[in-house]
């Protein structure tokens, strides 16, 4: 779009230099220039030069310029070279170099300009440039899929995608509101004096979102901090001091900490969820029953250990005493035996033995004392360890979380007030209405355009010239040209104007079209209608001969036919008085409808059946009662009726009665010769035949009545 505007600006300057006039303020002329510039841009992508021609651009003066591809590339050179800026920024943020890139794919339609494609290819050389995707639809389809995937109103198949944050966010403690972040250290926790004017990273560049981060600081009153996005301040927060009652309640505890929680949602908007003041308190468990049980168990264990130790000591003492007694006995025996032999030697030996015994006793006593001391030390250690474990078990840390209030100052973007939000909503509603109006207007404009092209060709045909005057045709074609020009130049006219133009053209064209059609089919219609009347009249004459019993119905149809024929003769005479430029006296559609209705009435006469008299019914019943000859009797009157169709109804009835009487006498003679055994069987058969004949006669009556009623109804319609 930028290239279109630059080329349109170039063409505007050329036109103004040649004609010494300014068209900058003329919206219609500038729109024509942009449309022509876009067409020229597309042509220059395939050709080395193209001609730009705009008829009656301004004040009945046209524009004609030849634009070469080299000239066009010089005009948009600045725009082309700007593609390097976002590429270099992306490489810098990703800590990449061109040699690290493995593949490149182009999307968008601007790369179709040869100069743009050459510059991109040279910049990324020797890397090959890929053009495998539909560049015009790739971005649009991607955004549509992601929007539908995140929407609650649409359901699409699950697909995994990862979105990367293109910004970095950090906070600065106690900065000046108008300043920017200084320092580059990322620290969290610690004293606030150390963190002042140093940024604490919240969310780093190239992270996945949604993301959240909690910053923990030591609390102090008057805390304020600012949030930065890419070294630009977006918000400033001031934490309100805590309540005095809270201070007194928790003054016995250590200095609290402050937890600041941030959240970046899936739309890339950073929120401050909450600010909490957290006190940590060590508390003892109040499970007295559990403590008593544990103490009792430990005391029992200690008592058992002491009892075991005492028992061991007593056993050792008893063993020592027994050993001493045995030794003494042995010594006495030996002394008594050896006293006689060598008293002196025995005395010396006894002295040595006594000395050895004393030494052994002393050693045993020392060992026992050392063992007792070690056991006492171990008992003391065990008692201390159990006490320490009890104390640690009884202690736990309880965190008191208290929400803090804060004030926020949004630096950018500045939020809207309630009144501004209300006005914006109203404006958005107007835009929606405008979009709907534009859609409806585009549909009507398409209808108007197709109507113009259709009627223009029709009005030039010979048939239309026969039913329309030359002045009318000329004026109508002039309106078509005017409205066609209006289609390409109108801007924001209401929908009613388009509807009015369509109605205006239809009011002129549709009567002309009707006259042309009637003129084209009139001669053939008159010929077919005259022939139809002739055939219908002949059919009615035939029905008088074939069905004299339906004279009443035939008369009704005949009257209706004569009425329509008089109307038709009058209509032909009135139509001859009119010229081709006037509205026809009759239309082909009306004539066809009338003829179809009268034809259906004549056709209905074929369904009228001959009625049966009461005398014939009685005679038929008598013949059926006589016996086997009933079938022959019914066949012979039918033959008589067929041979005498042209006689009157009274004569046919008389002859039928004579034949029936003769057959009756003959049948009576035959019946006298037959046995009485057949009379009962024949009587039953005759009764069944009588019921069938009566039913058939009633059905025939109903059919005749229905057919006559249909004919009267069709007459009323005519």
C-alpha positions in Angstrom: 0.0 0.0 0.0 2.9 2.3 0.7 4.3 1.7 -2.8 0.8 2.6 -4.3 0.7 5.9 -2.4 4.2 6.9 -3.5 3.5 6.1 -7.1 0.1 7.9 -7.0 1.9 10.9 -5.5 4.4 10.8 -8.3 1.6 10.8 -10.9 -0.1 13.6 -9.2 2.9 15.8 -9.4 3.3 15.0 -13.1 -0.3 16.0 -13.8 -0.1 19.2 -11.8 3.1 20.3 -13.6 1.5 19.8 -17.0 -1.8 21.4 -16.3 -0.8 24.1 -13.7 -3.6 23.0 -11.2 -3.8 21.3 -7.9 -5.9 18.2 -7.4 -4.6 17.3 -3.9 -8.0 18.3 -2.2 -10.1 16.4 -4.7 -10.9 13.0 -3.2 -12.4 11.6 -6.4 -9.3 12.4 -8.4 -6.9 11.1 -5.7 -8.9 7.8 -5.5 -8.6 7.4 -9.2 -4.8 7.9 -9.0 -4.4 5.3 -6.2 -6.4 2.7 -8.3 -4.3 3.4 -11.4 -1.1 3.2 -9.3 -2.0 -0.2 -8.0 -2.7 -1.5 -11.5 0.6 0.0 -12.8 2.5 -1.7 -9.9 1.1 -5.1 -10.8 1.9 -4.6 -14.4 5.5 -3.4 -13.7 6.1 -6.7 -11.8 5.9 -8.5 -15.2 6.7 -5.7 -17.7 9.6 -3.2 -18.0 7.2 -0.3 -18.6 3.5 0.5 -18.6 1.2 3.3 -19.6 -1.1 5.0 -17.0 -4.2 6.5 -18.5 -7.0 8.2 -16.6 -9.8 9.8 -18.6 -11.2 13.1 -17.3 -9.1 13.0 -14.1 -9.9 16.6 -13.2 -11.8 19.4 -14.9 -12.3 17.2 -18.1 -8.5 16.8 -18.4 -7.0 13.3 -18.7 -3.8 11.8 -17.4 -1.4 9.9 -19.6 2.0 8.9 -18.4 4.5 6.1 -19.1 6.2 4.7 -16.1 9.3 2.5 -16.4 10.3 -0.2 -13.9 13.6 1.6 -13.0 11.7 4.8 -12.3 9.2 3.0 -10.1 12.1 1.3 -8.2 13.7 4.6 -7.5 10.4 6.0 -6.2 10.0 3.2 -3.6 13.8 2.5 -2.9 13.5 3.9 0.6 10.6 1.6 1.4 12.4 -1.4 0.0 15.6 -0.9 2.0 13.6 -0.6 5.3 13.2 -4.4 5.3 16.7 -4.7 6.8 15.7 -3.0 10.0 13.3 -5.6 11.4 15.5 -8.4 10.2 18.5 -7.1 12.0 16.5 -6.5 15.2 15.2 -10.0 15.1 18.7 -11.5 14.7 20.0 -9.3 17.5 17.3 -10.3 20.0 17.6 -14.0 19.1 21.5 -13.8 19.3 21.7 -15.3 15.9 23.8 -14.5 12.8 22.9 -15.0 9.2 25.0 -18.1 9.0 22.9 -19.8 11.7 19.7 -19.6 9.6 18.9 -22.8 7.8 15.8 -21.9 5.8 13.9 -18.8 4.7 10.3 -18.6 3.5 8.6 -15.4 2.1 5.0 -14.5 2.8 3.1 -11.4 1.8 2.6 -10.0 -1.7 5.3 -7.3 -1.8 8.1 -9.7 -2.6 6.6 -10.0 -6.1 8.2 -6.7 -6.9 11.5 -7.7 -8.6 13.6 -5.1 -6.8 12.3 -6.4 -3.4 13.0 -10.0 -4.2 16.5 -9.1 -5.5 17.4 -7.2 -2.3 16.2 -10.0 0.0 18.1 -12.6 -2.1 21.3 -10.6 -1.9 20.9 -9.9 1.8 20.5 -13.6 2.7 23.0 -15.0 0.1 24.0 -17.8 -0.1 20.8 -19.0 1.6 18.1 -19.9 -0.9 14.8 -18.0 -0.6 11.8 -20.2 -0.3 8.4 -19.3 -1.9 6.4 -22.5 -1.3 3.4 -21.0 0.6 0.5 -19.1 -0.6 1.9 -15.8 0.4 -1.3 -13.8 0.2 -3.3 -16.2 2.5 -0.6 -17.6 4.9 -0.8 -14.9 7.5 -4.6 -14.5 7.3 -5.2 -18.2 7.6 -2.8 -18.5 10.5 -4.5 -15.8 12.5 -7.9 -17.2 11.8 -7.0 -20.6 13.0 -5.5 -19.3 16.2 -8.4 -17.0 16.8 -10.9 -19.8 16.3 -8.8 -22.1 18.5 -8.9 -19.6 21.4 -12.5 -18.7 20.9 -15.4 -20.1 22.9 -17.8 -19.9 20.0 -15.9 -22.1 17.5 -14.7 -25.7 17.8 -11.7 -26.8 15.7 -9.5 -29.8 15.8 -6.8 -29.5 18.4 -3.4 -28.5 17.2 -0.3 -27.7 19.2 1.3 -24.3 18.8 3.7 -22.3 20.9 3.7 -18.5 20.9 6.8 -16.6 21.9 6.9 -13.3 23.8 8.6 -10.6 21.7 9.0 -8.2 24.6 10.8 -8.2 28.0 9.3 -7.0 31.2 11.0 -5.9 34.5 10.4 -3.7 37.5 12.6 -1.0 39.1 12.4 -0.2 42.8 11.9 3.5 43.7 12.8 5.0 40.3 11.8 8.5 39.2 8.6 8.3 37.1 10.0 10.1 34.1 13.2 8.2 34.1 14.2 4.9 32.4 15.7 1.8 33.9 19.4 1.8 34.7 21.6 -1.1 35.6 21.6 -4.5 34.2 21.6 -6.8 37.2 18.8 -9.3 37.7 18.3 -9.7 41.5 15.4 -10.8 43.5 15.1 -10.8 47.3 17.6 -9.0 49.5 17.4 -5.5 50.9 15.6 -2.8 49.1 18.5 -0.5 49.4 20.5 -2.8 47.2 17.7 -3.2 44.7 17.0 0.5 44.2 17.5 1.7 40.7 18.3 -1.9 39.6 15.8 -3.8 37.5 14.3 -7.2 38.6 13.3 -9.3 35.6 9.7 -10.4 35.5 9.4 -12.1 32.1 12.3 -12.5 29.8 12.3 -12.1 26.0 11.5 -15.2 23.9 9.6 -16.8 26.7 6.4 -18.9 26.2 3.2 -17.3 27.3 0.9 -17.3 29.2 3.5 -16.8 32.0 3.6 -15.7 35.6 6.2 -14.5 38.1 6.3 -13.7 41.8 8.8 -11.1 43.1 9.7 -11.4 46.8 11.1 -8.4 48.7 11.6 -7.3 52.3 8.9 -4.9 53.3 9.3 -1.3 54.2 6.8 1.6 54.2 6.6 3.9 51.2 7.5 1.2 48.7 6.9 2.1 45.1 8.1 0.5 41.8 7.6 0.8 38.1 7.1 -1.7 35.4 9.0 -1.4 32.1 8.5 -3.0 28.7 11.6 -2.9 26.5 13.2 -0.1 28.5 10.0 2.0 28.4 7.9 2.6 31.5 4.3 1.5 31.2 3.0 1.6 34.8 4.0 2.9 38.2 2.8 1.4 41.5 2.8 2.9 45.0 2.1 0.5 47.9 -0.1 1.9 50.7 1.3 1.5 54.3 -0.2 -1.3 56.4 -2.8 -0.6 59.1 -1.6 0.1 62.7 -3.7 -2.7 64.1 -1.9 -5.2 61.9 1.4 -3.8 63.1 0.5 -4.3 66.7 -0.9 -7.7 66.1 2.2 -9.1 64.5 4.9 -6.9 66.1 6.3 -9.9 68.0 7.2 -11.5 64.7 10.2 -10.9 62.5 10.2 -8.4 59.6 7.6 -9.4 57.0 8.2 -9.9 53.3 6.1 -8.6 50.4 5.1 -10.9 47.5 4.3 -9.2 44.1 2.6 -11.5 41.6 2.5 -10.7 37.9 0.7 -12.5 35.1 1.0 -12.3 31.3 -2.1 -13.6 29.6 -2.4 -15.4 26.3 -3.1 -12.0 24.6 0.2 -10.6 25.7 -1.2 -8.2 28.3 0.7 -7.9 31.6 -1.4 -7.8 34.8 -0.6 -7.3 38.5 -2.6 -10.0 40.2 -2.0 -9.1 43.9 0.4 -7.7 46.5 0.6 -9.7 49.7 2.3 -9.0 53.0 3.6 -12.3 54.5 4.5 -12.9 58.2 6.2 -16.1 59.2 5.5 -17.6 62.7 6.8 -20.7 64.4 4.1 -22.5 66.3 3.9 -25.7 68.4 1.5 -28.5 67.8 -1.3 -28.9 70.4 -1.6 -32.6 70.2 -1.3 -33.4 74.0 -2.6 -36.9 73.8 -0.1 -37.8 71.2 2.7 -36.3 73.2 1.7 -38.2 76.4 1.6 -41.5 74.6 5.0 -40.9 73.1 6.5 -40.0 76.5 5.0 -43.1 78.1 6.4 -45.3 75.4 9.9 -43.7 75.7 9.8 -44.0 79.6 8.9 -47.7 79.3 11.7 -48.3 76.9 14.2 -46.6 79.2 13.0 -48.6 82.2 13.3 -51.8 80.3 16.9 -50.9 79.3 17.8 -50.1 82.9 16.4 -53.4 84.2 18.3 -55.3 81.6 21.5 -53.6 82.5 21.0 -54.3 86.3 20.3 -58.0 85.6 23.4 -58.2 83.5 25.5 -56.7 86.3 24.1 -59.1 88.9 24.7 -62.1 86.7 28.3 -61.0 86.2 28.8 -60.6 90.0 27.4 -64.1 90.7 29.6 -65.6 88.1 32.7 -64.0 89.6 31.8 -65.1 93.1 31.3 -68.7 92.0 34.6 -68.7 90.2 36.3 -67.4 93.3 34.8 -70.1 95.5 35.9 -72.8 93.1 39.4 -71.4 92.9 39.6 -71.3 96.7 38.5 -74.9 97.1 41.1 -76.1 94.6 43.8 -74.1 96.2 42.9 -75.4 99.7 43.1 -79.0 98.4 46.4 -78.4 96.8 47.7 -76.7 99.8 46.8 -79.6 102.1 48.5 -82.1 99.8 51.6 -80.1 99.3 52.0 -78.7 102.8 53.7 -81.8 103.9 56.1 -81.9 101.1 57.3 -78.3 100.8 55.7 -75.8 103.1 58.1 -73.1 102.1 57.4 -73.5 98.4 53.7 -73.6 99.1 53.9 -70.4 101.0 55.7 -68.6 98.2 53.2 -69.9 95.7 50.3 -68.8 97.8 51.7 -65.4 98.1 52.1 -65.1 94.4 48.6 -66.4 93.8 47.1 -63.9 96.2 48.9 -61.1 94.4 47.5 -62.3 91.0 44.0 -62.6 92.4 44.1 -59.1 93.7 45.3 -57.7 90.4 42.5 -59.5 88.6 39.9 -58.2 90.9 41.2 -54.6 90.5 41.2 -55.0 86.7 37.6 -56.3 86.7 36.4 -53.4 88.9 38.0 -50.9 86.5 36.4 -52.4 83.5 33.0 -52.4 85.1 33.3 -48.7 86.0 34.3 -47.7 82.5 31.3 -49.7 81.0 29.0 -47.9 83.4 30.3 -44.5 82.4 29.9 -45.2 78.7 26.3 -46.5 79.2 25.5 -43.3 81.2 26.9 -41.1 78.4 24.8 -43.0 75.8 21.7 -42.7 77.8 22.2 -38.9 78.2 22.8 -38.6 74.4 19.6 -40.6 73.7 17.6 -38.4 76.1 18.9 -35.2 74.5 18.1 -36.5 71.0 14.6 -37.5 72.0 14.1 -34.1 73.5 15.3 -32.3 70.4 13.2 -34.5 68.1 10.2 -33.7 70.3 10.8 -30.0 70.1 11.3 -30.1 66.3 8.1 -32.2 65.9 6.2 -29.7 68.0 7.3 -26.7 65.9 6.0 -25.6 62.4 6.0 -22.4 60.4 2.7 -20.6 59.8 2.5 -17.9 57.1 0.1 -15.0 57.6 -0.8 -13.5 54.2 -2.4 -10.1 54.2 -3.4 -8.3 51.0 -2.1 -4.8 50.6 -3.7 -1.9 48.7 -1.9 0.0 46.1 -2.2 2.9 43.7 -1.5 2.6 40.0 -0.5 5.2 37.5 -0.6 4.1 33.9 2.0 5.8 31.8 1.1 4.3 28.5 -1.3 3.4 27.0 -3.6 5.7 29.0 -6.9 3.9 29.9 -10.2 5.3 28.8 -12.8 6.9 31.1 -16.4 5.7 31.4 -17.6 8.4 29.1 -14.9 7.7 26.6 -15.7 3.9 26.7 -19.4 4.8 26.1 -18.7 7.0 23.1 -16.3 4.4 21.7 -19.0 1.7 21.9 -21.4 3.9 20.1 -18.8 4.6 17.5 -18.1 0.9 17.1 -21.9 0.2 16.7 -22.0 2.9 14.0 -19.0 1.2 12.2 -20.9 -2.2 12.4 -24.0 -0.6 10.9 -21.8 1.0 8.3 -20.2 -2.3 7.4 -23.6 -3.9 7.0 -24.8 -1.0 4.9 -21.6 -1.3 2.7 -22.3 -5.0 2.2 -25.9 -4.5 1.2 -24.9 -1.6 -1.0 -22.3 -3.7 -2.7 -24.9 -6.3 -3.5 -27.2 -3.7 -4.9 -24.4 -2.1 -6.9 -23.7 -5.5 -8.4 -27.4 -5.8 -9.3 -27.3 -2.3 -10.8 -24.2 -3.1 -12.8 -25.5 -6.4 -14.2 -28.8 -4.6 -15.1 -27.0 -1.9 -17.0 -25.0 -4.4 -19.1 -28.1 -6.5 -19.8 -30.4 -3.7 -20.8 -27.8 -1.9 -22.9 -27.4 -4.8 -25.3 -31.2 -5.4 -25.4 -32.1 -1.8 -26.2 -30.0 -2.0 -29.3 -32.0 -5.0 -30.8 -34.4 -4.4 -33.6 -37.4 -5.8 -31.7 -36.9 -3.2 -29.0 -36.5 -0.4 -31.5 -40.0 -1.3 -33.0 -41.7 -0.8 -29.7 -39.8 2.2 -28.4 -39.2 5.6 -29.8 -35.7 6.8 -30.7 -35.7 9.6 -28.1 -36.7 7.2 -25.4 -33.9 4.8 -26.3 -31.3 7.6 -26.5 -32.4 9.0 -23.1 -32.2 5.5 -21.5 -28.8 4.7 -22.9 -27.6 8.1 -21.6 -28.9 7.2 -18.1 -27.0 3.9 -18.3 -23.7 5.6 -19.0 -24.4 8.1 -16.2 -25.1 5.5 -13.6 -22.2 3.3 -14.7 -19.8 6.3 -14.1 -21.5 6.8 -10.8 -20.8 3.2 -9.7 -17.0 3.7 -10.0 -16.9 7.2 -8.4 -19.4 7.2 -5.6 -18.0 7.2 -2.1 -20.4 7.1 0.9 -23.9 7.6 -0.6 -26.7 5.9 1.2 -28.2 2.6 0.2 -31.5 4.3 -0.8 -29.8 6.1 -3.7 -28.7 2.8 -5.2 -32.3 1.3 -4.8 -33.8 4.5 -6.4 -31.5 4.2 -9.4 -32.4 0.5 -9.9 -36.1 1.3 -9.6 -35.8 4.3 -12.0 -34.2 2.1 -14.7 -36.7 -0.8 -14.2 -39.7 1.6 -14.6 -38.4 2.5 -18.0 -37.1 -0.8 -19.2 -39.7 -3.4 -18.0 -42.7 -1.9 -20.0 -40.5 -1.8 -23.1 -39.4 -5.4 -22.6 -43.1 -6.4 -22.2 -44.1 -4.7 -25.4 -41.2 -6.3 -27.3 -42.1 -9.7 -26.1 -45.8 -9.4 -26.9 -45.0 -8.1 -30.4 -42.8 -11.0 -31.0 -45.3 -13.7 -30.0 -48.6 -11.9 -31.0 -49.0 -13.3 -34.6 -48.3 -16.8 -33.5 -50.6 -16.4 -30.5 -53.5 -15.2 -32.7 -53.1 -18.0 -35.1 -53.0 -20.7 -32.4 -56.0 -19.2 -30.5 -58.2 -19.0 -33.6 -57.4 -22.6 -34.4 -58.2 -23.6 -30.8 -61.6 -22.0 -30.9 -62.4 -23.8 -34.1 -61.5 -27.2 -32.7 -63.4 -26.6 -29.5 -66.6 -25.6 -31.4 -66.4 -28.8 -33.5 -65.9 -30.9 -30.4 -69.1 -29.4 -28.9 -71.1 -30.3 -32.0 -69.8 -33.8 -31.8 -70.8 -34.1 -28.2 -74.4 -33.1 -29.1 -74.5 -36.1 -31.5 -72.7 -38.6 -29.2 -74.2 -37.6 -25.9 -77.7 -36.2 -26.4 -78.5 -37.0 -22.7 -75.9 -34.4 -21.6 -77.5 -31.5 -23.5 -77.7 -29.3 -20.4 -74.0 -29.6 -19.7 -73.1 -29.1 -23.3 -75.2 -25.9 -23.4 -73.3 -24.5 -20.4 -69.9 -25.2 -22.1 -71.2 -23.8 -25.4 -72.3 -20.5 -23.8 -68.9 -20.1 -22.0 -67.1 -20.8 -25.3 -69.2 -18.2 -27.2 -68.6 -15.7 -24.5 -64.8 -16.1 -24.7 -64.9 -16.0 -28.5 -66.7 -12.7 -28.5 -64.1 -11.3 -26.1 -61.3 -12.6 -28.3 -62.8 -11.0 -31.4 -63.2 -7.7 -29.6 -59.6 -7.9 -28.2 -58.2 -8.4 -31.7 -60.0 -5.4 -33.0 -58.9 -3.2 -30.1 -55.3 -4.3 -30.5 -55.3 -3.4 -34.2 -56.3 0.2 -33.2 -53.1 0.5 -31.0 -49.6 1.2 -32.2 -46.5 -0.7 -31.1 -45.5 2.0 -28.6 -48.7 1.6 -26.6 -49.5 -0.9 -23.9 -51.0 -4.1 -25.4 -54.7 -4.6 -25.1 -54.2 -8.3 -24.2 -51.3 -10.3 -23.0 -50.3 -13.7 -24.2 -50.3 -15.0 -20.6 -53.9 -14.0 -20.1 -55.1 -15.5 -23.3 -53.3 -18.8 -22.6 -54.9 -18.9 -19.2 -58.4 -18.4 -20.6 -58.0 -21.0 -23.3 -56.7 -23.6 -20.9 -59.7 -23.1 -18.7 -62.3 -23.4 -21.5 -60.4 -26.5 -22.9 -60.7 -28.2 -19.5 -64.4 -27.6 -19.6 -64.8 -29.1 -23.0 -62.7 -32.1 -22.0 -64.9 -32.6 -18.9 -67.8 -33.4 -21.2 -66.1 -36.7 -22.2 -66.6 -37.9 -18.6 -70.4 -37.4 -18.5 -72.1 -40.8 -18.6 -75.5 -41.9 -19.8 -78.2 -42.0 -17.1 -80.4 -45.1 -16.6 -84.3 -44.8 -16.3 -86.4 -46.4 -13.6 -88.4 -48.5 -16.1 -85.2 -50.0 -17.5 -84.1 -50.9 -14.0 -87.3 -52.8 -13.2 -87.3 -54.7 -16.5 -83.7 -55.7 -16.0 -84.5 -56.9 -12.5 -87.4 -59.0 -13.9 -85.2 -60.6 -16.6 -82.6 -61.4 -14.0 -85.2 -63.2 -11.9 -86.2 -65.4 -14.9 -83.0 -67.4 -15.0 -80.1 -68.3 -17.2 -81.1 -66.2 -20.2 -80.3 -62.9 -18.5 -76.9 -62.5 -20.0 -78.2 -63.0 -23.5 -81.0 -60.5 -22.9 -78.5 -57.9 -21.8 -76.3 -58.4 -24.8 -79.1 -58.0 -27.4 -80.4 -54.6 -26.2 -76.8 -53.3 -26.3 -76.5 -54.3 -29.9 -79.8 -52.5 -30.7 -78.6 -49.4 -29.0 -75.4 -49.4 -31.0 -77.2 -49.8 -34.3 -79.7 -47.0 -33.6 -77.4 -44.3 -32.1 -78.7 -41.6 -34.4 -82.4 -42.0 -33.4 -84.0 -40.0 -30.7 -83.9 -41.0 -27.1 -87.7 -41.9 -27.0 -87.5 -44.2 -30.0 -84.5 -46.1 -28.5 -86.4 -46.5 -25.2 -89.5 -47.9 -27.1 -87.6 -50.4 -29.1 -85.7 -51.6 -26.0 -89.0 -52.2 -24.2 -90.4 -54.3 -27.2 -87.3 -56.5 -27.3 -87.4 -57.0 -23.5 -91.0 -58.1 -23.7 -90.4 -60.6 -26.4 -87.4 -62.1 -24.6 -89.4 -62.3 -21.5 -92.1 -64.4 -23.1 -89.5 -66.8 -24.7 -87.8 -67.2 -21.4 -91.0 -68.0 -19.6 -91.7 -70.9 -22.2 -88.2 -72.3 -21.6 -88.5 -72.1 -17.9 -91.8 -74.1 -17.9 -89.9 -77.1 -19.5 -87.1 -77.0 -16.8 -87.3 -78.9 -13.5 -88.2 -77.3 -10.2 -84.7 -78.2 -8.8 -83.0 -75.3 -10.6 -85.4 -72.6 -9.4 -83.9 -72.1 -6.0 -80.3 -71.8 -7.3 -81.3 -69.4 -10.0 -83.3 -67.3 -7.6 -80.3 -66.8 -5.3 -78.1 -65.8 -8.3 -80.7 -63.3 -9.5 -80.9 -61.6 -6.1 -77.1 -61.1 -6.1 -77.2 -59.7 -9.6 -80.0 -57.2 -8.6 -77.9 -55.8 -5.8 -74.9 -55.3 -8.2 -77.0 -53.6 -10.8 -78.5 -51.2 -8.2 -75.0 -50.3 -6.9 -73.7 -49.7 -10.5 -76.7 -47.5 -11.2 -76.1 -45.4 -8.1 -72.4 -44.9 -8.9 -73.2 -43.9 -12.5 -75.6 -41.3 -11.1 -73.0 -39.9 -8.7 -70.4 -39.7 -11.6 -72.8 -37.9 -13.8 -73.7 -35.4 -11.1 -70.0 -34.7 -10.3 -69.1 -34.1 -13.9 -71.9 -31.7 -14.4 -71.0 -29.8 -11.2 -67.4 -29.5 -12.4 -68.6 -28.0 -15.6 -70.8 -25.4 -13.8 -67.9 -24.4 -11.5 -65.5 -23.9 -14.5 -68.2 -21.7 -16.1 -68.4 -19.6 -13.0 -64.6 -19.1 -13.1 -64.8 -17.9 -16.7 
